[in-house]
Amino acid sequence: MLPKPTEEVYRGLSLDEMRELVRSGLGGISPNELDNTKTDQLLNMSFWHLESRFPFKEKECRIEFPCTVGENMYLVPGNNVSGPNLLDLEAIKSISVIDPDTDMITQVSKMTQQHWDDIVVNLDSTDFYAIPTRWARMDETIIFHPTPDKIYIVRLYFLKTLKSLVDGTVDDLNFPREWNEIVVEGAIARGHQYYGQDYNLAGGMYNIQTNKIRTAVTPQSKEESPSRYARLIVQHDAPEGAYD
């Protein structure tokens, strides 16, 4: 009989556990010596450094939203689509539009800001109302050209910035579990650097973290590389009666 999986089995380190490990790595100091705000700051700096440099699958996101006839500028919508800017967009990977009448999918190509500036004077012309074929981005706004001539479904693939531990509002990182320790090690290194001014200890901890990074593999790398498990059939649902 298989043990029933629980959330506890899969979770990484909690914020309190990470704080405790950072203080232990800095010589077993107390919260009075390094409070939660400063500890979280060290953890966040370590997290931000890693999150911006590695292709974690957790950063990938796809959303769909309808465009409006005659409207060519759209704020990036959030998870519930009705409220814009709820997702911190890092980079757009691709955009396509779907004609709901024919289900035809059209890939939309990126245009430069200069290209957009060159055609903006002609936007009032009806000749520029058609299915969008190009897009540009200005901050959190996506611009389409031509301007939609009817309602299309926009399918947006992008990378989002993972939630960090800012102000303790997120209890655990949505990183792969093995990377939690790497975040802690980066925080310890920064603690030695900024609070202890001990650059030898900081350098030693950075080396430990770097070696750990070299052996760690992101989920995206695992999926894109040949695997010795590639011939296995993965069963996503437990067999009937497995937990009886």
C-alpha distance (Angstrom), angle and dihedral (degrees) to the residues before:
residue distance angle dihedral
M1 . . .
L2 3.82 . .
P3 3.81 119.8 .
K4 3.80 110.5 -113.2
P5 3.82 108.7 -112.0
T6 3.78 116.1 -118.5
E7 3.78 133.4 -163.5
E8 3.79 88.7 -114.5
V9 3.81 90.8 63.5
Y10 3.80 93.6 57.9
R11 3.78 104.1 36.6
G12 3.78 122.7 105.3
L13 3.77 128.1 -139.9
S14 3.78 117.0 -44.4
L15 3.78 121.2 -127.3
D16 3.81 91.6 -106.0
E17 3.81 90.9 51.0
M18 3.80 91.4 49.9
R19 3.80 91.5 49.5
E20 3.78 90.9 51.1
L21 3.82 92.1 49.6
V22 3.81 91.8 49.7
R23 3.80 92.0 52.4
S24 3.81 90.5 46.1
G25 3.80 90.2 51.3
L26 3.79 90.3 51.7
G27 3.79 91.4 58.4
G28 3.76 102.9 -74.0
I29 3.79 95.0 -67.9
S30 3.80 120.5 174.2
P31 3.83 129.9 -115.9
N32 3.79 86.5 -105.7
E33 3.80 89.1 62.4
L34 3.82 94.9 43.0
D35 3.78 112.8 17.3
N36 3.79 126.2 -155.1
T37 3.80 94.4 -97.2
K38 3.80 93.3 56.5
T39 3.81 92.6 40.9
D40 3.81 91.1 51.3
Q41 3.78 89.2 49.3
L42 3.81 90.4 56.7
L43 3.81 91.3 47.0
N44 3.79 91.9 48.9
M45 3.80 93.8 50.2
S46 3.80 89.5 51.5
F47 3.81 91.5 46.0
W48 3.80 94.4 47.8
H49 3.81 91.0 50.9
L50 3.81 91.7 55.0
E51 3.80 98.8 36.1
S52 3.80 92.7 56.4
R53 3.79 95.1 49.4
F54 3.79 107.4 44.4
P55 3.83 131.7 63.8
F56 3.79 100.5 -122.5
K57 3.80 114.4 -179.4
E58 3.80 87.8 -137.9
K59 3.81 87.7 71.1
E60 3.80 93.9 59.9
C61 3.78 116.7 99.5
R62 3.78 139.1 171.2
I63 3.77 125.7 -164.1
E64 3.79 134.8 170.4
F65 3.77 128.9 -153.3
P66 3.82 136.3 164.8
C67 3.76 121.4 -107.0
T68 3.79 123.3 -141.8
V69 3.79 129.2 -121.9
G70 3.80 109.5 -100.2
E71 3.84 94.7 8.2
N72 3.79 117.1 111.1
M73 3.83 102.6 170.4
Y74 3.82 124.0 72.2
L75 3.76 135.2 175.5
V76 3.79 113.5 -130.9
P77 3.81 104.0 -98.3
G78 3.76 125.1 -135.2
N79 3.78 131.8 -125.2
N80 3.80 92.9 -72.2
V81 3.83 90.9 46.0
S82 3.81 90.8 -142.4
G83 3.81 94.3 80.9
P84 3.83 118.1 57.6
N85 3.81 126.1 -140.0
L86 3.81 96.6 20.2
L87 3.81 88.7 127.5
D88 3.80 122.4 63.7
L89 3.78 100.2 -131.3
E90 3.79 114.6 -150.4
A91 3.81 103.2 174.2
I92 3.80 136.2 -11.6
K93 3.81 111.7 -127.0
S94 3.79 101.0 -175.7
I95 3.81 143.2 -22.9
S96 3.76 130.1 -152.8
V97 3.80 133.3 173.1
I98 3.78 126.0 -141.4
D99 3.79 123.4 -150.2
P100 3.85 103.4 -138.7
D101 3.81 90.9 -156.0
T102 3.81 96.0 56.8
D103 3.84 103.1 14.4
M104 3.80 86.9 -128.7
I105 3.83 112.6 155.5
T106 3.80 118.8 -145.3
Q107 3.79 120.4 -166.5
V108 3.82 111.1 -134.6
S109 3.81 116.5 -142.4
K110 3.78 123.7 -142.3
M111 3.80 117.9 -111.3
T112 3.77 127.5 -162.6
Q113 3.76 123.7 -109.4
Q114 3.80 88.7 -113.2
H115 3.80 90.6 55.3
W116 3.78 89.6 52.1
D117 3.80 91.4 48.8
D118 3.82 90.1 51.8
I119 3.82 94.3 55.3
V120 3.80 100.6 35.4
V121 3.81 92.9 93.3
N122 3.82 90.1 63.4
L123 3.81 97.9 52.0
D124 3.79 94.2 106.8
S125 3.78 91.5 60.1
T126 3.80 115.6 102.6
D127 3.81 87.3 -138.6
F128 3.80 86.9 75.5
Y129 3.81 95.4 56.5
A130 3.79 108.9 98.2
I131 3.78 141.7 98.5
P132 3.84 107.5 -41.6
T133 3.80 114.5 -105.8
R134 3.82 101.0 168.4
W135 3.79 136.7 42.2
A136 3.79 138.7 -170.9
R137 3.79 131.2 -171.7
M138 3.80 128.9 -134.5
D139 3.81 110.0 -177.8
E140 3.83 104.2 -60.8
T141 3.81 94.0 -14.4
I142 3.80 124.7 97.1
I143 3.80 117.5 -154.5
F144 3.82 121.4 -157.1
H145 3.79 129.1 -157.7
P146 2.95 127.3 -133.9
T147 3.78 96.5 33.4
P148 3.84 109.7 -111.7
D149 3.79 112.3 -92.7
K150 3.81 91.8 -162.6
I151 3.80 140.5 1.6
Y152 3.80 112.6 -59.1
I153 3.79 130.7 172.7
V154 3.80 111.6 -116.7
R155 3.80 115.0 -148.4
L156 3.78 112.0 -161.0
Y157 3.80 126.0 -169.3
F158 3.78 114.4 -169.8
L159 3.77 147.0 146.0
K160 3.78 116.5 -107.0
T161 3.77 127.7 -157.9
L162 3.78 109.2 -108.1
K163 3.79 117.3 -120.4
S164 3.78 111.3 -97.7
L165 3.77 130.9 -157.1
V166 3.79 94.4 -95.3
D167 3.80 111.1 162.3
G168 3.79 89.9 -13.1
T169 3.81 92.4 -77.4
V170 3.83 92.1 130.8
D171 3.79 113.9 57.3
D172 3.80 97.6 -160.4
L173 3.79 136.1 13.0
N174 3.80 118.5 -105.8
F175 3.80 87.8 -134.2
P176 3.80 126.0 118.6
R177 3.82 106.0 -82.1
E178 3.80 96.2 -114.8
W179 3.80 89.2 60.5
N180 3.81 93.4 58.2
E181 3.80 90.3 77.7
I182 3.80 90.4 48.3
V183 3.81 89.4 54.8
V184 3.81 89.8 51.0
E185 3.81 91.7 49.9
G186 3.80 90.6 51.7
A187 3.80 89.5 50.9
I188 3.82 91.5 50.5
A189 3.80 90.7 50.0
R190 3.80 90.5 51.8
G191 3.80 90.7 46.9
H192 3.80 90.6 56.8
Q193 3.80 89.1 45.2
Y194 3.80 101.2 46.8
Y195 3.79 105.2 25.3
G196 3.79 104.3 25.4
Q197 3.79 97.3 34.0
D198 3.81 85.3 -145.6
Y199 3.78 102.2 138.9
N200 3.80 94.0 176.1
L201 3.81 91.2 59.8
A202 3.80 90.1 41.5
G203 3.80 91.7 51.4
G204 3.78 91.8 47.3
M205 3.79 92.0 52.0
Y206 3.80 92.1 46.2
N207 3.82 87.7 54.3
I208 3.80 90.9 50.9
Q209 3.80 90.1 49.5
T210 3.82 92.5 47.2
N211 3.80 91.9 52.0
K212 3.79 89.9 49.1
I213 3.82 90.5 50.3
R214 3.80 91.0 52.8
T215 3.78 91.6 57.9
A216 3.81 95.9 40.5
V217 3.79 117.9 91.4
T218 3.79 125.1 -156.9
P219 3.81 117.9 -130.6
Q220 3.80 89.5 -114.2
S221 3.82 91.2 56.5
K222 3.80 90.3 49.1
E223 3.79 91.9 52.2
E224 3.80 95.6 45.1
S225 3.83 95.7 47.3
P226 3.81 126.3 74.9
S227 3.78 109.0 -93.0
R228 3.78 131.0 -153.7
Y229 3.80 84.6 -137.7
A230 3.79 93.4 55.8
R231 3.81 93.8 108.6
L232 3.79 93.8 52.4
I233 3.78 118.6 103.7
V234 3.79 108.7 -128.9
Q235 3.80 113.2 -145.7
H236 3.79 108.9 -153.8
D237 3.79 96.1 -171.5
A238 3.77 122.7 56.4
P239 3.83 114.0 -111.5
E240 3.76 114.8 -99.2
G241 3.80 110.0 -83.9
A242 3.83 93.9 13.5
Y243 3.79 92.2 129.0
D244 3.79 97.6 37.5
